[in-house]
Amino acid sequence: MTSNDELSIGERWYVARTLPNREVGAAMQLGAQGFRVFLPKIARTVRHARKMRHVRTPAFPAYLFVALDLDRDRWRSVNGTFGVARLVGADERPLPVPRGVVEAILDTVDETGVCRFDQGLLTGQRVRVIRGPFAEQLGELVRLDGAGRVRVLLEIMGGRIPAIVRSSDLVAAC
């Protein structure tokens, strides 16, 4: 369940830790209780027995986001929900996610409900590395994967050297 609606006054996003492989069930249970839930998913290719299939899996296994107003909502009931281990917090109170983090993730969700952390990057595109050991190197984007990694052919010392970097470390070259 996702929601692109703005948070109301007093609401913040909080993180709920789920039991292993229970993210979807926990999100459904919380939604049935009237909580607004965001479970970011990514597309992943799974290979098994010489077959490949495309599946949607949680971007953050064993975690989901819940919009709460601690003064208004019965937030303690989240901890008692089937599939939820507990809200992440300290001193018996949940800690909010820093403002803008969940909103930035929501902005990457495409029309199919999948988070596309590689938005704006296309295979074959010229790119420039902006961070890391290959900073300021130019290259060609060869492959994107669902985990936010990309394979690039960097133009170093007159040759083309393959490298794997995070998609967040790249920008389109002019």
PyMOL CGO cylinders between C-alpha atoms (Angstrom):
from pymol import cmd
from pymol.cgo import CYLINDER

trace = [
    CYLINDER, 0.00, 0.00, 0.00, 1.41, 3.37, -0.90, 0.3, 1, 1, 1, 1, 1, 1,
    CYLINDER, 1.41, 3.37, -0.90, 0.17, 6.86, -0.48, 0.3, 1, 1, 1, 1, 1, 1,
    CYLINDER, 0.17, 6.86, -0.48, 1.32, 9.93, -2.35, 0.3, 1, 1, 1, 1, 1, 1,
    CYLINDER, 1.32, 9.93, -2.35, -0.83, 12.22, -0.23, 0.3, 1, 1, 1, 1, 1, 1,
    CYLINDER, -0.83, 12.22, -0.23, 0.82, 14.93, 1.78, 0.3, 1, 1, 1, 1, 1, 1,
    CYLINDER, 0.82, 14.93, 1.78, 1.21, 14.36, 5.50, 0.3, 1, 1, 1, 1, 1, 1,
    CYLINDER, 1.21, 14.36, 5.50, -1.34, 16.18, 7.60, 0.3, 1, 1, 1, 1, 1, 1,
    CYLINDER, -1.34, 16.18, 7.60, -0.32, 18.58, 10.35, 0.3, 1, 1, 1, 1, 1, 1,
    CYLINDER, -0.32, 18.58, 10.35, 1.38, 16.70, 13.17, 0.3, 1, 1, 1, 1, 1, 1,
    CYLINDER, 1.38, 16.70, 13.17, 2.05, 13.57, 11.10, 0.3, 1, 1, 1, 1, 1, 1,
    CYLINDER, 2.05, 13.57, 11.10, 5.53, 12.21, 10.48, 0.3, 1, 1, 1, 1, 1, 1,
    CYLINDER, 5.53, 12.21, 10.48, 6.86, 9.05, 8.85, 0.3, 1, 1, 1, 1, 1, 1,
    CYLINDER, 6.86, 9.05, 8.85, 8.10, 6.33, 11.21, 0.3, 1, 1, 1, 1, 1, 1,
    CYLINDER, 8.10, 6.33, 11.21, 9.86, 3.03, 10.52, 0.3, 1, 1, 1, 1, 1, 1,
    CYLINDER, 9.86, 3.03, 10.52, 8.31, -0.28, 11.54, 0.3, 1, 1, 1, 1, 1, 1,
    CYLINDER, 8.31, -0.28, 11.54, 10.54, -3.33, 11.69, 0.3, 1, 1, 1, 1, 1, 1,
    CYLINDER, 10.54, -3.33, 11.69, 8.69, -6.40, 10.44, 0.3, 1, 1, 1, 1, 1, 1,
    CYLINDER, 8.69, -6.40, 10.44, 9.19, -10.08, 10.98, 0.3, 1, 1, 1, 1, 1, 1,
    CYLINDER, 9.19, -10.08, 10.98, 11.29, -11.74, 8.25, 0.3, 1, 1, 1, 1, 1, 1,
    CYLINDER, 11.29, -11.74, 8.25, 9.43, -11.89, 4.91, 0.3, 1, 1, 1, 1, 1, 1,
    CYLINDER, 9.43, -11.89, 4.91, 6.26, -10.42, 6.47, 0.3, 1, 1, 1, 1, 1, 1,
    CYLINDER, 6.26, -10.42, 6.47, 6.42, -6.89, 5.03, 0.3, 1, 1, 1, 1, 1, 1,
    CYLINDER, 6.42, -6.89, 5.03, 3.40, -7.25, 2.70, 0.3, 1, 1, 1, 1, 1, 1,
    CYLINDER, 3.40, -7.25, 2.70, 1.22, -8.91, 5.34, 0.3, 1, 1, 1, 1, 1, 1,
    CYLINDER, 1.22, -8.91, 5.34, 2.17, -6.32, 7.94, 0.3, 1, 1, 1, 1, 1, 1,
    CYLINDER, 2.17, -6.32, 7.94, 1.37, -3.49, 5.51, 0.3, 1, 1, 1, 1, 1, 1,
    CYLINDER, 1.37, -3.49, 5.51, -2.06, -5.02, 4.82, 0.3, 1, 1, 1, 1, 1, 1,
    CYLINDER, -2.06, -5.02, 4.82, -2.80, -5.44, 8.53, 0.3, 1, 1, 1, 1, 1, 1,
    CYLINDER, -2.80, -5.44, 8.53, -1.76, -1.86, 9.30, 0.3, 1, 1, 1, 1, 1, 1,
    CYLINDER, -1.76, -1.86, 9.30, -3.83, -0.56, 6.39, 0.3, 1, 1, 1, 1, 1, 1,
    CYLINDER, -3.83, -0.56, 6.39, -6.85, -2.48, 7.67, 0.3, 1, 1, 1, 1, 1, 1,
    CYLINDER, -6.85, -2.48, 7.67, -6.43, -0.66, 11.00, 0.3, 1, 1, 1, 1, 1, 1,
    CYLINDER, -6.43, -0.66, 11.00, -6.54, 2.70, 9.21, 0.3, 1, 1, 1, 1, 1, 1,
    CYLINDER, -6.54, 2.70, 9.21, -2.82, 3.48, 9.21, 0.3, 1, 1, 1, 1, 1, 1,
    CYLINDER, -2.82, 3.48, 9.21, -1.18, 5.00, 6.13, 0.3, 1, 1, 1, 1, 1, 1,
    CYLINDER, -1.18, 5.00, 6.13, 1.66, 2.69, 5.09, 0.3, 1, 1, 1, 1, 1, 1,
    CYLINDER, 1.66, 2.69, 5.09, 4.41, 2.93, 2.49, 0.3, 1, 1, 1, 1, 1, 1,
    CYLINDER, 4.41, 2.93, 2.49, 6.24, -0.26, 1.52, 0.3, 1, 1, 1, 1, 1, 1,
    CYLINDER, 6.24, -0.26, 1.52, 8.82, 0.65, -1.16, 0.3, 1, 1, 1, 1, 1, 1,
    CYLINDER, 8.82, 0.65, -1.16, 9.35, -2.13, -3.69, 0.3, 1, 1, 1, 1, 1, 1,
    CYLINDER, 9.35, -2.13, -3.69, 11.95, -2.70, -6.38, 0.3, 1, 1, 1, 1, 1, 1,
    CYLINDER, 11.95, -2.70, -6.38, 11.87, -4.91, -9.48, 0.3, 1, 1, 1, 1, 1, 1,
    CYLINDER, 11.87, -4.91, -9.48, 14.27, -7.80, -9.35, 0.3, 1, 1, 1, 1, 1, 1,
    CYLINDER, 14.27, -7.80, -9.35, 15.07, -10.70, -11.67, 0.3, 1, 1, 1, 1, 1, 1,
    CYLINDER, 15.07, -10.70, -11.67, 15.14, -14.07, -9.93, 0.3, 1, 1, 1, 1, 1, 1,
    CYLINDER, 15.14, -14.07, -9.93, 16.83, -17.09, -11.48, 0.3, 1, 1, 1, 1, 1, 1,
    CYLINDER, 16.83, -17.09, -11.48, 15.78, -20.55, -10.36, 0.3, 1, 1, 1, 1, 1, 1,
    CYLINDER, 15.78, -20.55, -10.36, 16.00, -23.92, -12.10, 0.3, 1, 1, 1, 1, 1, 1,
    CYLINDER, 16.00, -23.92, -12.10, 17.12, -22.36, -15.39, 0.3, 1, 1, 1, 1, 1, 1,
    CYLINDER, 17.12, -22.36, -15.39, 14.12, -20.03, -15.42, 0.3, 1, 1, 1, 1, 1, 1,
    CYLINDER, 14.12, -20.03, -15.42, 14.09, -16.30, -14.96, 0.3, 1, 1, 1, 1, 1, 1,
    CYLINDER, 14.09, -16.30, -14.96, 11.16, -14.34, -13.63, 0.3, 1, 1, 1, 1, 1, 1,
    CYLINDER, 11.16, -14.34, -13.63, 10.65, -10.73, -12.65, 0.3, 1, 1, 1, 1, 1, 1,
    CYLINDER, 10.65, -10.73, -12.65, 9.36, -10.09, -9.14, 0.3, 1, 1, 1, 1, 1, 1,
    CYLINDER, 9.36, -10.09, -9.14, 8.71, -7.11, -6.91, 0.3, 1, 1, 1, 1, 1, 1,
    CYLINDER, 8.71, -7.11, -6.91, 10.52, -7.29, -3.61, 0.3, 1, 1, 1, 1, 1, 1,
    CYLINDER, 10.52, -7.29, -3.61, 10.78, -4.85, -0.71, 0.3, 1, 1, 1, 1, 1, 1,
    CYLINDER, 10.78, -4.85, -0.71, 13.49, -2.24, -1.26, 0.3, 1, 1, 1, 1, 1, 1,
    CYLINDER, 13.49, -2.24, -1.26, 14.27, -2.42, 2.46, 0.3, 1, 1, 1, 1, 1, 1,
    CYLINDER, 14.27, -2.42, 2.46, 13.69, -6.01, 3.61, 0.3, 1, 1, 1, 1, 1, 1,
    CYLINDER, 13.69, -6.01, 3.61, 12.02, -6.26, 7.04, 0.3, 1, 1, 1, 1, 1, 1,
    CYLINDER, 12.02, -6.26, 7.04, 11.11, -2.55, 7.14, 0.3, 1, 1, 1, 1, 1, 1,
    CYLINDER, 11.11, -2.55, 7.14, 8.19, -0.36, 6.11, 0.3, 1, 1, 1, 1, 1, 1,
    CYLINDER, 8.19, -0.36, 6.11, 7.09, 3.22, 6.76, 0.3, 1, 1, 1, 1, 1, 1,
    CYLINDER, 7.09, 3.22, 6.76, 4.01, 4.29, 8.73, 0.3, 1, 1, 1, 1, 1, 1,
    CYLINDER, 4.01, 4.29, 8.73, 2.59, 7.85, 8.84, 0.3, 1, 1, 1, 1, 1, 1,
    CYLINDER, 2.59, 7.85, 8.84, 1.66, 8.70, 12.44, 0.3, 1, 1, 1, 1, 1, 1,
    CYLINDER, 1.66, 8.70, 12.44, 0.70, 11.60, 14.64, 0.3, 1, 1, 1, 1, 1, 1,
    CYLINDER, 0.70, 11.60, 14.64, 1.91, 10.39, 18.03, 0.3, 1, 1, 1, 1, 1, 1,
    CYLINDER, 1.91, 10.39, 18.03, -0.48, 12.71, 19.86, 0.3, 1, 1, 1, 1, 1, 1,
    CYLINDER, -0.48, 12.71, 19.86, -3.53, 11.62, 17.85, 0.3, 1, 1, 1, 1, 1, 1,
    CYLINDER, -3.53, 11.62, 17.85, -2.97, 8.01, 16.69, 0.3, 1, 1, 1, 1, 1, 1,
    CYLINDER, -2.97, 8.01, 16.69, -2.97, 4.84, 18.75, 0.3, 1, 1, 1, 1, 1, 1,
    CYLINDER, -2.97, 4.84, 18.75, 0.61, 4.19, 17.69, 0.3, 1, 1, 1, 1, 1, 1,
    CYLINDER, 0.61, 4.19, 17.69, 1.28, 1.49, 20.31, 0.3, 1, 1, 1, 1, 1, 1,
    CYLINDER, 1.28, 1.49, 20.31, -1.11, -0.80, 18.44, 0.3, 1, 1, 1, 1, 1, 1,
    CYLINDER, -1.11, -0.80, 18.44, 1.40, -0.87, 15.56, 0.3, 1, 1, 1, 1, 1, 1,
    CYLINDER, 1.40, -0.87, 15.56, 3.71, -2.97, 17.76, 0.3, 1, 1, 1, 1, 1, 1,
    CYLINDER, 3.71, -2.97, 17.76, 0.92, -5.50, 18.33, 0.3, 1, 1, 1, 1, 1, 1,
    CYLINDER, 0.92, -5.50, 18.33, 0.06, -5.90, 14.64, 0.3, 1, 1, 1, 1, 1, 1,
    CYLINDER, 0.06, -5.90, 14.64, 0.60, -9.29, 12.99, 0.3, 1, 1, 1, 1, 1, 1,
    CYLINDER, 0.60, -9.29, 12.99, 3.87, -9.22, 11.08, 0.3, 1, 1, 1, 1, 1, 1,
    CYLINDER, 3.87, -9.22, 11.08, 5.29, -6.18, 12.90, 0.3, 1, 1, 1, 1, 1, 1,
    CYLINDER, 5.29, -6.18, 12.90, 8.17, -6.68, 15.32, 0.3, 1, 1, 1, 1, 1, 1,
    CYLINDER, 8.17, -6.68, 15.32, 8.17, -3.07, 16.61, 0.3, 1, 1, 1, 1, 1, 1,
    CYLINDER, 8.17, -3.07, 16.61, 8.38, 0.58, 15.70, 0.3, 1, 1, 1, 1, 1, 1,
    CYLINDER, 8.38, 0.58, 15.70, 12.00, 1.76, 15.55, 0.3, 1, 1, 1, 1, 1, 1,
    CYLINDER, 12.00, 1.76, 15.55, 12.64, 4.17, 18.39, 0.3, 1, 1, 1, 1, 1, 1,
    CYLINDER, 12.64, 4.17, 18.39, 14.32, 4.99, 21.65, 0.3, 1, 1, 1, 1, 1, 1,
    CYLINDER, 14.32, 4.99, 21.65, 13.14, 5.46, 25.23, 0.3, 1, 1, 1, 1, 1, 1,
    CYLINDER, 13.14, 5.46, 25.23, 9.82, 3.69, 24.57, 0.3, 1, 1, 1, 1, 1, 1,
    CYLINDER, 9.82, 3.69, 24.57, 8.84, 6.18, 21.82, 0.3, 1, 1, 1, 1, 1, 1,
    CYLINDER, 8.84, 6.18, 21.82, 9.23, 5.82, 18.06, 0.3, 1, 1, 1, 1, 1, 1,
    CYLINDER, 9.23, 5.82, 18.06, 11.73, 8.08, 16.34, 0.3, 1, 1, 1, 1, 1, 1,
    CYLINDER, 11.73, 8.08, 16.34, 10.57, 9.89, 13.17, 0.3, 1, 1, 1, 1, 1, 1,
    CYLINDER, 10.57, 9.89, 13.17, 12.38, 9.51, 9.88, 0.3, 1, 1, 1, 1, 1, 1,
    CYLINDER, 12.38, 9.51, 9.88, 14.19, 12.77, 8.99, 0.3, 1, 1, 1, 1, 1, 1,
    CYLINDER, 14.19, 12.77, 8.99, 11.97, 15.04, 6.91, 0.3, 1, 1, 1, 1, 1, 1,
    CYLINDER, 11.97, 15.04, 6.91, 12.30, 14.56, 3.18, 0.3, 1, 1, 1, 1, 1, 1,
    CYLINDER, 12.30, 14.56, 3.18, 13.70, 11.01, 3.21, 0.3, 1, 1, 1, 1, 1, 1,
    CYLINDER, 13.70, 11.01, 3.21, 10.43, 9.13, 2.64, 0.3, 1, 1, 1, 1, 1, 1,
    CYLINDER, 10.43, 9.13, 2.64, 9.17, 11.89, 0.36, 0.3, 1, 1, 1, 1, 1, 1,
    CYLINDER, 9.17, 11.89, 0.36, 12.29, 11.45, -1.81, 0.3, 1, 1, 1, 1, 1, 1,
    CYLINDER, 12.29, 11.45, -1.81, 11.64, 7.70, -2.01, 0.3, 1, 1, 1, 1, 1, 1,
    CYLINDER, 11.64, 7.70, -2.01, 7.97, 8.35, -2.88, 0.3, 1, 1, 1, 1, 1, 1,
    CYLINDER, 7.97, 8.35, -2.88, 9.15, 10.54, -5.77, 0.3, 1, 1, 1, 1, 1, 1,
    CYLINDER, 9.15, 10.54, -5.77, 10.97, 7.54, -7.31, 0.3, 1, 1, 1, 1, 1, 1,
    CYLINDER, 10.97, 7.54, -7.31, 7.82, 5.37, -7.52, 0.3, 1, 1, 1, 1, 1, 1,
    CYLINDER, 7.82, 5.37, -7.52, 6.74, 4.78, -11.12, 0.3, 1, 1, 1, 1, 1, 1,
    CYLINDER, 6.74, 4.78, -11.12, 3.27, 4.08, -12.49, 0.3, 1, 1, 1, 1, 1, 1,
    CYLINDER, 3.27, 4.08, -12.49, 3.58, 0.35, -11.69, 0.3, 1, 1, 1, 1, 1, 1,
    CYLINDER, 3.58, 0.35, -11.69, 4.31, 1.02, -8.01, 0.3, 1, 1, 1, 1, 1, 1,
    CYLINDER, 4.31, 1.02, -8.01, 8.01, 0.17, -8.23, 0.3, 1, 1, 1, 1, 1, 1,
    CYLINDER, 8.01, 0.17, -8.23, 10.76, 2.45, -6.91, 0.3, 1, 1, 1, 1, 1, 1,
    CYLINDER, 10.76, 2.45, -6.91, 13.10, 3.44, -9.70, 0.3, 1, 1, 1, 1, 1, 1,
    CYLINDER, 13.10, 3.44, -9.70, 16.25, 4.69, -8.02, 0.3, 1, 1, 1, 1, 1, 1,
    CYLINDER, 16.25, 4.69, -8.02, 17.90, 4.90, -11.43, 0.3, 1, 1, 1, 1, 1, 1,
    CYLINDER, 17.90, 4.90, -11.43, 15.49, 7.50, -12.86, 0.3, 1, 1, 1, 1, 1, 1,
    CYLINDER, 15.49, 7.50, -12.86, 17.01, 9.69, -15.49, 0.3, 1, 1, 1, 1, 1, 1,
    CYLINDER, 17.01, 9.69, -15.49, 19.71, 7.20, -16.45, 0.3, 1, 1, 1, 1, 1, 1,
    CYLINDER, 19.71, 7.20, -16.45, 19.52, 5.22, -19.68, 0.3, 1, 1, 1, 1, 1, 1,
    CYLINDER, 19.52, 5.22, -19.68, 21.64, 2.41, -21.08, 0.3, 1, 1, 1, 1, 1, 1,
    CYLINDER, 21.64, 2.41, -21.08, 24.10, 3.76, -23.64, 0.3, 1, 1, 1, 1, 1, 1,
    CYLINDER, 24.10, 3.76, -23.64, 24.07, 7.25, -22.13, 0.3, 1, 1, 1, 1, 1, 1,
    CYLINDER, 24.07, 7.25, -22.13, 27.30, 9.20, -21.52, 0.3, 1, 1, 1, 1, 1, 1,
    CYLINDER, 27.30, 9.20, -21.52, 27.77, 9.71, -17.79, 0.3, 1, 1, 1, 1, 1, 1,
    CYLINDER, 27.77, 9.71, -17.79, 30.19, 11.38, -15.40, 0.3, 1, 1, 1, 1, 1, 1,
    CYLINDER, 30.19, 11.38, -15.40, 31.12, 9.88, -12.02, 0.3, 1, 1, 1, 1, 1, 1,
    CYLINDER, 31.12, 9.88, -12.02, 30.70, 12.50, -9.28, 0.3, 1, 1, 1, 1, 1, 1,
    CYLINDER, 30.70, 12.50, -9.28, 31.87, 10.57, -6.17, 0.3, 1, 1, 1, 1, 1, 1,
    CYLINDER, 31.87, 10.57, -6.17, 34.23, 7.81, -5.20, 0.3, 1, 1, 1, 1, 1, 1,
    CYLINDER, 34.23, 7.81, -5.20, 37.59, 6.68, -6.56, 0.3, 1, 1, 1, 1, 1, 1,
    CYLINDER, 37.59, 6.68, -6.56, 36.53, 7.35, -10.17, 0.3, 1, 1, 1, 1, 1, 1,
    CYLINDER, 36.53, 7.35, -10.17, 35.26, 10.89, -9.52, 0.3, 1, 1, 1, 1, 1, 1,
    CYLINDER, 35.26, 10.89, -9.52, 35.24, 13.15, -12.60, 0.3, 1, 1, 1, 1, 1, 1,
    CYLINDER, 35.24, 13.15, -12.60, 35.74, 10.24, -15.02, 0.3, 1, 1, 1, 1, 1, 1,
    CYLINDER, 35.74, 10.24, -15.02, 33.56, 10.04, -18.12, 0.3, 1, 1, 1, 1, 1, 1,
    CYLINDER, 33.56, 10.04, -18.12, 32.09, 6.85, -19.48, 0.3, 1, 1, 1, 1, 1, 1,
    CYLINDER, 32.09, 6.85, -19.48, 29.16, 5.03, -21.04, 0.3, 1, 1, 1, 1, 1, 1,
    CYLINDER, 29.16, 5.03, -21.04, 26.37, 3.43, -19.03, 0.3, 1, 1, 1, 1, 1, 1,
    CYLINDER, 26.37, 3.43, -19.03, 26.22, -0.26, -19.92, 0.3, 1, 1, 1, 1, 1, 1,
    CYLINDER, 26.22, -0.26, -19.92, 23.78, -1.81, -17.42, 0.3, 1, 1, 1, 1, 1, 1,
    CYLINDER, 23.78, -1.81, -17.42, 21.43, -0.84, -14.59, 0.3, 1, 1, 1, 1, 1, 1,
    CYLINDER, 21.43, -0.84, -14.59, 20.23, -3.19, -11.86, 0.3, 1, 1, 1, 1, 1, 1,
    CYLINDER, 20.23, -3.19, -11.86, 17.45, -2.95, -9.30, 0.3, 1, 1, 1, 1, 1, 1,
    CYLINDER, 17.45, -2.95, -9.30, 19.84, -2.61, -6.37, 0.3, 1, 1, 1, 1, 1, 1,
    CYLINDER, 19.84, -2.61, -6.37, 21.05, 0.83, -7.45, 0.3, 1, 1, 1, 1, 1, 1,
    CYLINDER, 21.05, 0.83, -7.45, 24.28, -0.38, -9.04, 0.3, 1, 1, 1, 1, 1, 1,
    CYLINDER, 24.28, -0.38, -9.04, 25.32, 0.37, -12.59, 0.3, 1, 1, 1, 1, 1, 1,
    CYLINDER, 25.32, 0.37, -12.59, 28.02, -0.94, -14.87, 0.3, 1, 1, 1, 1, 1, 1,
    CYLINDER, 28.02, -0.94, -14.87, 29.90, 1.71, -16.80, 0.3, 1, 1, 1, 1, 1, 1,
    CYLINDER, 29.90, 1.71, -16.80, 32.73, 1.68, -19.29, 0.3, 1, 1, 1, 1, 1, 1,
    CYLINDER, 32.73, 1.68, -19.29, 35.07, 4.41, -18.07, 0.3, 1, 1, 1, 1, 1, 1,
    CYLINDER, 35.07, 4.41, -18.07, 37.39, 6.18, -20.47, 0.3, 1, 1, 1, 1, 1, 1,
    CYLINDER, 37.39, 6.18, -20.47, 40.71, 5.94, -18.64, 0.3, 1, 1, 1, 1, 1, 1,
    CYLINDER, 40.71, 5.94, -18.64, 44.19, 6.28, -20.17, 0.3, 1, 1, 1, 1, 1, 1,
    CYLINDER, 44.19, 6.28, -20.17, 42.94, 5.89, -23.74, 0.3, 1, 1, 1, 1, 1, 1,
    CYLINDER, 42.94, 5.89, -23.74, 40.98, 2.71, -23.01, 0.3, 1, 1, 1, 1, 1, 1,
    CYLINDER, 40.98, 2.71, -23.01, 37.55, 1.67, -21.86, 0.3, 1, 1, 1, 1, 1, 1,
    CYLINDER, 37.55, 1.67, -21.86, 37.64, 0.04, -18.43, 0.3, 1, 1, 1, 1, 1, 1,
    CYLINDER, 37.64, 0.04, -18.43, 34.52, -1.64, -16.96, 0.3, 1, 1, 1, 1, 1, 1,
    CYLINDER, 34.52, -1.64, -16.96, 33.53, -0.56, -13.44, 0.3, 1, 1, 1, 1, 1, 1,
    CYLINDER, 33.53, -0.56, -13.44, 30.52, -1.02, -11.17, 0.3, 1, 1, 1, 1, 1, 1,
    CYLINDER, 30.52, -1.02, -11.17, 29.38, 2.05, -9.25, 0.3, 1, 1, 1, 1, 1, 1,
    CYLINDER, 29.38, 2.05, -9.25, 26.25, 3.24, -7.43, 0.3, 1, 1, 1, 1, 1, 1,
    CYLINDER, 26.25, 3.24, -7.43, 23.73, 4.98, -9.65, 0.3, 1, 1, 1, 1, 1, 1,
    CYLINDER, 23.73, 4.98, -9.65, 23.62, 7.84, -7.14, 0.3, 1, 1, 1, 1, 1, 1,
    CYLINDER, 23.62, 7.84, -7.14, 27.29, 8.51, -7.96, 0.3, 1, 1, 1, 1, 1, 1,
    CYLINDER, 27.29, 8.51, -7.96, 26.52, 9.29, -11.62, 0.3, 1, 1, 1, 1, 1, 1,
    CYLINDER, 26.52, 9.29, -11.62, 25.13, 12.21, -13.57, 0.3, 1, 1, 1, 1, 1, 1,
    CYLINDER, 25.13, 12.21, -13.57, 24.41, 12.54, -17.26, 0.3, 1, 1, 1, 1, 1, 1,
    CYLINDER, 24.41, 12.54, -17.26, 27.39, 14.04, -19.10, 0.3, 1, 1, 1, 1, 1, 1,
    CYLINDER, 27.39, 14.04, -19.10, 26.90, 17.01, -21.38, 0.3, 1, 1, 1, 1, 1, 1,
]
cmd.load_cgo(trace, "trace")
